[in-house]
Amino acid sequence: MQVAQGSTLLHFSRNGAYQPGAAELLVLERGEGPYVFDTAGRRYVDALSSLFCAQIGYSYGTEMARAAREQLERLAFNNLWGTAHPRALELGENLADLAPEGFGKVFFTSGGSESVEAAWKIARQYHLANGDQRRRKAIARDIAYHGVTLGALSLTGVERFKEPFGPPAIETRHVSNTNAFRSELSGVGLTRALLEELEQAVLEEGPETIAMIIAEPVQNAGGCLEPPPGYWAGLREVADRYGILLVADEVITGCGRLGQWFGVTRFGATPDLITIAKGLTSAYAPMGAVLVADRVAEPLYEDKRTLLHGITFAGHPLSAAIALKNIEIFARDGVLENVRAQESGLAERLESLRELPIVGDVRGAGFFWAVELVKDEKGGRFDADERERLLREFMPARLLEARLIARVDDRGDAVLQIAPPLISTDAVLDEIVDAMRAVLEDAGRFMGVESAVAASR
């Protein structure tokens, strides 16, 4: 059934592709557990958790609606501009209790980009309070995505997203990401090289000019790029050596995606600020937050000092009530425990895809995984025209035909990503990987990878 796009501009989409007579627009109208249903009644397994958001799937609407109704009937709205309301205060305490030791403060936002932007402003005000007016720069990583608002976009390492909008609002130096598949180094050797590059960048820019280093515990853009051993401890050491704040962008990896409330805790280091969003409410309402270490927040409590940042709908009572219910469900239903119990089995299933000639690498953690697609047995990259054919012309339609919602991504490499709802069972994970295998087998045939590999033997 063809559904018209109508008046709605789709985000990060080629809007012209969905005009009448062109590609079918997927319109979803119902969800149940890890599944969603379109307007024609077709069922899909949501192997992307609706862009890394729907942590607990789609069967908790009744509970969430009850929490929302109770809050709306009591107090529909209040902001946090010099006032507060009980749900925001309670949620702040809950998040501080869940956070790593030393994190006692929470600044609420409406979403991920706002959280990253707020982290920058808090970092700047921390340095200003300490007399470090020159700290106006940031260090981020190549290909990393940190958001679309002009401040967050400055930190994003994808040039084609940035160039149309002029000079960056924040002067940012980008260093190499942790893609071991595309590196001649691995393990501690890769860690050493990455940290040496980072420190060299700090020295070249001037340590006294850098306010923060920002990184995702597992980088999303580029396809679930894991950190090599000791990498996060090394980031912490470099940041401390030069008085720089370290920010863990956990908009995707936080709230259970890696089997912990905060994914950075898997990697042996404690940052100074943590950004979260997406999974904070499991997408039952929009919300984000920045968790702030006590030492960073301390200057904001000095007499007559004003925190120069605020967002009208941040900490909305409805969203806060839903986030509190989400945290309750996580504990009651063993959501984190399910991820940890299922992780090794999911990894084993995905590793089996390496036998397909088009699969060059499998990487990820928790319920956050990617396969990198290659053109030959040597791991050759598809060129831009080939990626267009594979990732735009073939894969989206084939994935929907397989009733699988997953993400194809192009950052110079061809990647297929999954991030299943955290409540997924063995049977659901089997369904996801089986569908991936079928799609990737067809993708190999479509791109001629199978014949090329066979001819080389």
C-alpha positions in Angstrom: 0.0 0.0 0.0 1.5 3.4 -1.0 1.2 6.0 1.7 1.8 9.6 0.7 4.4 11.7 2.4 2.1 14.6 2.4 3.3 17.8 4.0 5.9 16.3 6.3 9.6 16.9 5.7 11.4 13.7 6.7 14.6 14.1 8.7 18.0 13.1 7.2 16.1 11.8 4.2 16.0 12.2 0.5 12.5 13.7 0.6 12.0 13.5 -3.2 12.4 9.8 -3.1 8.9 9.4 -1.4 6.8 11.5 -3.8 3.8 9.8 -5.5 4.9 7.0 -7.8 8.3 6.8 -6.2 9.6 4.6 -3.3 7.1 3.4 -0.7 7.2 5.3 2.6 7.2 3.0 5.6 4.5 4.3 8.0 4.3 2.5 11.3 1.2 2.6 13.4 1.5 0.0 16.1 4.1 -1.8 18.2 4.2 -4.9 20.3 7.3 -6.2 22.2 10.2 -5.9 19.8 7.9 -5.7 16.7 6.3 -2.8 14.8 3.4 -3.0 12.3 2.9 -0.7 9.3 -0.4 0.7 8.0 -0.8 -2.4 5.8 -0.6 -4.7 8.8 2.9 -6.0 7.9 5.1 -7.0 10.9 8.8 -6.0 11.2 11.3 -6.8 13.9 12.7 -3.5 15.1 16.3 -4.5 15.2 17.3 -0.8 15.6 15.1 0.1 18.6 13.8 3.0 16.6 17.2 4.6 16.2 18.7 3.3 19.5 15.7 4.6 21.5 13.1 2.0 22.3 15.1 0.1 24.9 12.2 -1.9 26.4 10.2 -2.3 23.1 6.6 -1.4 22.6 4.5 -3.3 25.2 4.7 -0.9 28.2 2.3 1.7 26.8 -0.4 1.1 29.4 2.0 1.5 32.3 3.6 4.6 30.8 0.2 6.1 30.0 -0.9 5.6 33.6 2.3 7.4 34.9 1.7 10.2 32.3 -1.9 10.6 33.2 -1.3 10.8 36.9 1.3 13.5 36.3 -0.7 15.5 33.8 -3.7 15.5 36.2 -1.5 16.7 39.0 0.8 19.2 37.3 0.9 19.4 33.5 4.0 21.6 33.2 6.6 23.5 35.1 10.1 24.5 33.9 13.4 24.4 35.8 14.2 28.1 35.5 14.6 29.0 39.2 11.7 26.6 40.1 11.3 22.8 40.2 8.8 20.1 40.5 8.9 16.8 42.4 9.4 14.4 39.4 12.4 16.2 38.1 14.0 16.3 41.6 13.3 12.6 42.1 14.7 11.7 38.7 17.8 13.7 39.3 18.4 11.8 42.5 17.8 8.5 40.8 20.2 9.2 38.0 22.9 10.4 40.5 22.5 7.1 42.3 22.9 5.1 39.1 25.9 7.2 37.9 29.6 6.5 38.7 30.9 7.6 42.0 31.4 11.4 42.2 28.5 12.3 39.9 25.9 14.1 42.0 24.4 16.7 39.7 22.1 16.4 36.7 21.1 19.0 34.1 18.0 18.1 32.1 17.5 18.6 28.3 15.0 17.6 25.7 17.2 15.3 23.7 20.7 14.3 22.5 21.9 17.3 20.6 20.8 19.5 23.5 22.6 17.3 26.0 25.9 17.7 24.0 25.4 21.4 23.7 24.7 21.7 27.4 27.8 19.7 28.2 29.9 22.2 26.2 28.3 25.2 28.0 28.8 23.7 31.4 32.5 22.8 30.6 33.0 26.4 29.4 31.5 27.9 32.6 33.6 25.6 34.7 36.8 26.8 33.1 35.7 30.4 33.2 35.0 30.0 37.0 38.6 28.8 37.3 40.1 31.7 35.4 40.8 29.7 32.2 39.2 32.0 29.7 41.3 30.8 26.8 39.8 27.3 26.9 37.5 27.7 23.9 38.4 24.5 21.9 37.3 20.9 21.9 38.8 17.7 20.6 36.5 15.0 19.1 37.0 12.1 16.7 36.8 11.6 13.0 33.4 10.5 11.6 31.9 10.7 15.1 28.3 12.1 15.3 27.4 14.3 18.2 24.3 16.1 17.1 22.8 18.7 14.7 22.5 21.9 16.7 25.3 24.3 15.7 27.4 23.6 18.8 27.0 19.9 18.7 27.5 19.9 14.9 30.9 21.5 15.5 32.0 18.4 17.4 30.6 16.1 14.8 33.3 14.7 12.6 31.3 14.2 9.4 32.3 17.1 7.1 29.4 16.8 4.6 26.9 17.4 7.5 28.8 20.5 8.5 30.0 22.3 5.4 26.7 23.7 4.2 26.2 25.6 7.5 29.4 27.7 7.5 32.2 28.0 10.1 31.8 25.9 13.2 30.5 27.5 16.4 33.1 25.7 18.4 36.7 25.4 17.2 37.2 21.6 17.2 40.2 19.4 16.4 39.3 15.9 15.2 41.6 13.0 15.8 41.5 9.4 14.6 38.7 7.1 15.8 39.2 3.5 17.0 38.3 1.5 13.9 40.8 -1.4 14.2 39.5 -3.0 11.1 40.9 -0.1 9.0 44.1 0.2 11.0 47.5 -1.6 10.6 47.6 -1.7 14.4 45.5 -3.5 17.0 45.3 -4.0 20.8 47.6 -2.0 22.9 49.6 -0.9 19.9 46.6 0.9 18.5 45.8 2.4 21.9 49.3 3.8 22.1 49.2 5.3 18.7 45.7 6.9 19.2 46.7 8.4 22.5 50.0 9.7 21.1 48.0 11.4 18.3 45.6 12.9 20.8 48.4 14.3 23.0 50.2 15.7 19.9 46.9 17.4 18.9 46.6 18.9 22.4 50.2 20.2 22.3 49.7 21.7 18.8 46.5 23.5 19.7 47.9 24.6 23.1 46.7 22.8 26.2 45.6 26.0 27.8 43.1 26.5 24.9 41.2 23.2 25.1 38.1 22.9 27.2 37.0 19.3 26.6 37.6 16.0 24.9 34.4 14.3 23.8 34.0 10.6 22.7 31.4 7.9 22.7 32.3 4.8 24.7 31.6 2.8 21.5 31.4 5.1 18.5 28.2 4.9 16.5 29.0 6.5 13.1 31.4 4.2 11.2 29.7 1.2 12.7 30.0 0.4 16.4 33.7 1.2 16.8 34.9 -0.3 20.1 37.8 1.2 22.1 41.0 -0.8 22.2 42.3 -2.0 25.6 43.3 0.9 27.9 42.0 3.6 25.6 39.5 5.2 28.0 42.0 5.1 30.8 44.4 6.9 28.5 41.9 9.5 27.6 41.4 10.2 31.3 45.2 10.5 31.8 45.7 12.9 29.0 42.7 15.0 30.1 44.0 15.2 33.7 47.5 16.0 32.6 46.4 19.1 30.8 43.4 20.2 32.9 40.9 19.2 30.2 37.4 17.9 30.9 36.5 14.5 29.5 33.0 14.0 28.2 31.4 10.6 27.5 28.7 11.0 24.9 26.3 8.3 25.9 23.2 9.4 24.0 23.3 6.0 22.3 25.4 3.8 24.5 23.8 4.8 27.8 20.7 3.6 29.5 21.4 -0.1 29.1 22.5 -0.4 25.5 25.9 -1.9 26.5 24.4 -3.8 29.5 25.1 -1.0 32.0 23.3 2.2 32.8 26.4 4.0 31.5 28.5 2.2 28.9 31.7 4.0 29.8 31.8 2.0 33.1 32.8 -1.1 31.0 36.0 0.6 29.9 37.8 1.5 33.1 37.6 5.2 33.3 35.3 7.9 34.8 34.6 11.0 32.7 33.7 14.5 34.0 30.4 14.8 32.2 28.1 12.2 30.7 25.4 13.0 28.1 22.3 10.8 27.7 19.0 10.9 25.9 17.2 8.3 23.7 16.9 5.4 26.2 16.3 7.6 29.3 12.6 7.2 28.7 12.9 4.3 26.3 11.4 6.8 23.8 8.0 6.8 25.5 8.6 10.6 25.7 11.4 12.9 24.6 14.1 13.7 27.2 17.8 14.0 27.8 20.3 14.9 30.5 23.9 15.8 31.3 25.3 14.1 34.4 27.9 16.4 35.9 30.7 15.4 38.3 30.6 17.1 41.6 33.9 18.9 41.1 32.7 20.3 37.8 29.4 21.5 39.2 31.0 23.0 42.3 31.8 26.5 40.8 28.2 26.7 39.6 27.1 27.0 43.3 29.3 29.9 44.1 27.6 33.0 45.5 26.0 35.2 42.8 27.1 32.9 40.0 24.4 32.1 37.4 24.3 29.0 35.2 24.0 30.6 31.8 22.0 27.9 30.1 18.4 26.8 30.1 15.8 24.9 28.0 12.1 25.6 28.2 10.9 22.0 28.2 13.9 20.3 29.8 12.8 18.2 32.7 9.2 18.3 31.6 7.0 16.7 34.3 5.5 14.2 31.9 8.9 13.1 30.6 10.3 12.9 34.1 7.4 10.7 35.2 7.9 8.4 32.3 11.7 8.3 32.8 11.1 7.3 36.5 8.7 4.5 35.3 11.4 3.4 32.8 14.0 3.1 35.5 11.5 1.1 37.6 10.8 -1.3 34.8 14.5 -1.8 34.1 15.0 -2.9 37.7 11.8 -4.9 38.0 12.1 -6.8 34.7 15.8 -7.4 34.7 16.5 -5.4 31.5 20.2 -4.9 32.1 20.6 -8.5 33.2 18.9 -9.7 29.9 21.5 -7.7 27.8 24.4 -9.1 29.8 23.0 -12.7 29.6 22.3 -12.5 25.9 25.4 -10.6 24.7 27.8 -13.5 24.1 25.1 -15.4 22.3 24.3 -12.5 20.0 28.0 -11.9 19.4 28.4 -15.6 18.4 25.4 -15.4 16.0 26.8 -12.3 14.4 30.3 -13.7 14.1 28.9 -16.5 12.0 28.1 -13.9 9.3 31.9 -13.6 8.6 31.6 -16.6 6.4 29.7 -14.5 3.9 32.2 -12.9 1.4 30.6 -9.5 1.7 31.2 -9.3 5.4 34.6 -8.0 6.3 34.2 -7.2 10.0 31.8 -7.8 12.9 32.1 -5.5 15.9 30.2 -4.1 18.8 29.1 -4.7 22.4 26.0 -5.3 24.4 23.0 -4.9 22.1 24.9 -2.6 19.7 26.5 -4.2 16.7 27.6 -3.6 13.1 28.9 -5.6 10.2 31.2 -3.8 7.7 30.6 -4.8 4.1 33.5 -5.2 1.7 34.0 -5.8 -2.0 36.6 -8.6 -1.9 38.4 -11.0 0.4 41.1 -8.4 1.1 38.6 -6.1 2.7 38.5 -3.7 -0.2 36.2 -0.6 0.2 33.3 -0.1 -2.1 33.8 3.2 -4.0 31.2 6.0 -3.7 29.1 4.8 -6.7 29.1 1.3 -5.4 28.0 2.4 -2.0 25.2 4.4 -3.6 24.0 1.2 -5.4 24.4 -1.0 -2.4 23.2 1.2 0.5 20.7 3.4 -1.3 19.3 1.4 -4.2 19.4 -2.2 -2.9 19.6 -2.6 0.9 16.7 -0.5 2.2 14.1 -2.2 0.1 15.6 -5.6 0.7 15.6 -5.1 4.5 12.0 -4.2 4.5 11.2 -7.2 2.3 12.9 -9.3 5.0 10.7 -7.5 7.6 13.8 -6.2 9.3 14.4 -2.7 10.5 18.1 -2.1 10.6 20.5 0.7 9.6 22.7 1.0 6.6 25.3 3.7 7.0 27.9 5.3 4.7 30.9 7.1 6.3 33.2 6.1 3.5 32.7 2.4 4.5 29.5 0.4 4.0 28.0 -0.7 7.3 24.9 -2.5 8.5 24.0 -1.8 12.1 21.6 -3.4 14.6 20.6 -2.4 18.1 17.8 -4.7 19.2 15.4 -3.7 22.0 16.9 -4.7 25.3 14.1 -7.1 26.1 14.8 -9.3 23.1 14.8 -13.0 23.6 16.9 -15.8 22.0 14.1 -16.3 19.5 14.1 -12.6 18.5 17.8 -12.5 18.2 17.8 -15.6 16.0 15.1 -13.9 13.8 17.2 -10.8 13.4 20.5 -12.6 12.5 18.7 -15.0 10.2 17.2 -12.0 8.3 20.5 -10.3 8.2 22.1 -13.4 6.7 19.4 -13.6 4.0 19.8 -9.9 3.1 23.6 -10.0 3.1 23.7 -13.1 0.9 21.5 -11.3 -1.6 23.6 -8.1 -1.3 26.7 -10.1 -2.1 25.1 -11.4 -5.3 23.8 -8.0 -6.2 27.3 -6.5 -5.9 29.1 -9.4 -7.5 31.2 -10.1 -4.4 30.6 -13.8 -4.4 31.8 -14.2 -8.0 34.8 -12.0 -7.5 35.9 -13.9 -4.4 35.4 -17.3 -6.2 37.4 -16.1 -9.1 40.3 -15.2 -6.9 40.6 -18.7 -5.4 
